[in-house]
Each structure stands twice: as C-alpha cells, then as structure tokens.
C-alpha cells in the first residue's frame, strides 16, 4: 500500500464532509464542458481515483470506479450500491483495451505513483472521451499538463477554482 493510500484510508470517514461540495462543483463543470459528449445510459464510464464515489455518483450510465484506498472503496460501495467499485491503481488498470466510452479522473492524477504510466493506462482503456482534472497548486501540474497534451487531443480546458479541467479525445 502506498503512502497516499494509507493517508486516504486514515481520513476515509471524514472524506465526504471534506470534499463533497468541491467534488460536486467540479462534476458540474465537467458535465457542462462535455456538452453533447455526456455518456448515454448504455455507455460505460471509468472513474480513476474515484475516492468515496462522489465523482462516480453523478453519472446515469454504466459506471465503474477504481481507487487504491480500501476504506474509500468500502464507503463508495455502501453509498452507491448500483455502481461498481474496486480497489486498484491507475498504473495497473485491470480492464481490456478500449473498454470504456469515457474515462474521468478528478483531482487524483497528482497522487499517482507514476503519472506517465497512469495516463497511458487511462488512454489504453478509454475509447474516445476523457475528462481529467489537475490540482493547480500541485508541484506536478506542469508535468501532468505536458503529458495530457502529448497523449490526448484537447477539446477544452476549464479553469476551475482549484483545478484545470481537460476535456479530451484520443489522439490516435
């Protein structure tokens, strides 16, 4: 278990109280930025670094959330029983190539052990649409932004209060 997983396990009980309002604001911005690219009910969405499931909960399609924190995944499963959640890392996504219509990653990419590998994995399992938010005050923001630009075709960038929101398509 990484240090970040241990940290998030330690704050899991208060996670929603700390982050729910902020996460829901970001999700509103993402939904607005996607416009007509919002997934239909029959489409599949992957939420990488889903935490307690807040960012997964707003979608009405077939949703799967993945996060390395066992305790946060436990909360997500309890709070959103109609969604699928599993413990796992962004750098080792246990899904076939192009198995999700849309992949989202909300304010978690800066916590990846290997950002480059995590982005590669998200791109590998995603078919075409991606929404990735990056904490603007992260020390890794410049590196992450460059990797997003290299790996995706950016449709829109939204400057949110705390994050940069990248709405992207596959480059290949």
Residue pairs with C-beta under 8 A, 6 or more apart in sequence:
1 9
1 68
2 68
2 113
4 68
4 111
4 113
5 68
5 69
5 70
8 15
8 51
8 67
8 68
8 69
8 71
8 72
9 69
9 70
9 71
9 72
11 18
12 52
12 69
12 71
12 72
12 74
12 75
13 71
15 51
15 52
15 72
15 75
16 52
16 54
16 75
16 79
19 51
19 52
19 54
20 54
22 161
22 162
23 51
23 54
23 55
23 106
23 107
24 54
24 58
25 160
25 161
26 55
26 106
26 107
26 133
26 160
26 163
26 165
27 54
27 55
27 58
27 106
29 158
29 160
29 165
30 104
30 106
30 131
30 133
30 165
30 167
31 38
31 58
33 131
33 156
33 158
33 165
33 167
34 129
34 131
34 167
37 102
37 129
37 167
39 45
39 59
39 61
39 101
39 102
39 129
40 61
41 60
41 61
41 62
42 61
42 62
43 61
43 62
43 101
43 102
44 61
44 62
44 63
44 64
44 99
44 100
44 101
44 102
45 56
45 59
45 61
45 62
45 63
45 64
45 100
45 101
45 102
45 103
45 104
46 63
46 64
46 65
46 66
46 93
46 95
46 99
46 100
46 102
46 103
46 104
46 122
46 125
46 126
47 53
47 55
47 56
47 63
47 64
47 65
47 66
47 104
47 105
47 106
48 66
48 90
48 93
48 103
48 104
48 105
48 108
48 118
48 122
49 66
49 67
49 90
49 105
49 106
49 107
49 108
49 109
49 111
49 112
50 56
50 65
50 66
50 67
50 72
50 73
50 76
50 85
50 108
51 67
51 69
51 72
51 76
51 108
52 72
52 75
52 76
52 79
53 65
53 72
53 75
53 76
53 77
53 79
53 80
53 83
53 85
55 65
55 104
55 106
56 63
56 64
56 65
56 76
56 80
56 83
56 85
57 79
57 80
57 83
61 101
61 102
63 83
63 84
64 83
64 84
64 85
64 86
64 100
65 73
65 76
65 83
65 84
65 85
65 86
66 85
66 86
66 87
66 88
66 89
66 90
66 93
67 73
67 76
67 85
67 87
67 88
67 108
68 87
68 88
68 89
69 87
70 87
73 85
73 86
73 87
76 83
76 85
77 85
86 94
88 94
89 112
89 113
89 118
90 105
90 108
90 109
90 112
90 117
90 118
90 121
90 122
91 112
91 113
91 114
91 117
91 118
91 121
92 121
93 121
93 122
93 124
93 125
95 125
96 125
97 124
97 125
98 124
98 125
98 126
98 127
99 125
99 127
100 125
100 126
100 127
101 126
101 127
101 128
101 129
102 126
102 127
102 128
102 129
102 130
102 131
103 122
103 125
103 126
103 129
103 130
103 131
104 130
104 131
104 132
105 122
105 130
105 131
105 132
105 133
106 131
106 133
107 133
107 134
107 135
107 162
107 163
109 115
109 118
109 119
109 132
109 133
109 134
109 140
109 144
110 134
110 135
110 138
110 139
110 140
110 141
110 144
112 118
115 140
115 143
115 144
115 147
116 147
119 147
119 148
119 151
120 151
122 130
122 132
123 130
123 151
123 152
123 170
126 170
127 170
128 169
128 170
129 168
129 169
130 152
130 166
130 167
130 168
130 169
130 170
131 165
131 166
131 167
131 168
132 148
132 165
132 166
132 168
133 160
133 163
133 164
133 165
133 166
134 141
134 144
134 145
134 148
134 163
134 164
134 166
135 141
135 162
135 163
136 162
136 163
136 164
137 162
138 144
141 164
145 164
145 166
148 154
148 166
148 168
151 171
152 166
152 168
152 169
152 170
152 171
153 168
153 169
153 170
153 171
154 166
154 167
154 168
155 167
155 168
155 169
156 165
156 166
156 167
157 164
157 165
157 166
157 167
158 164
158 165
158 167
159 165
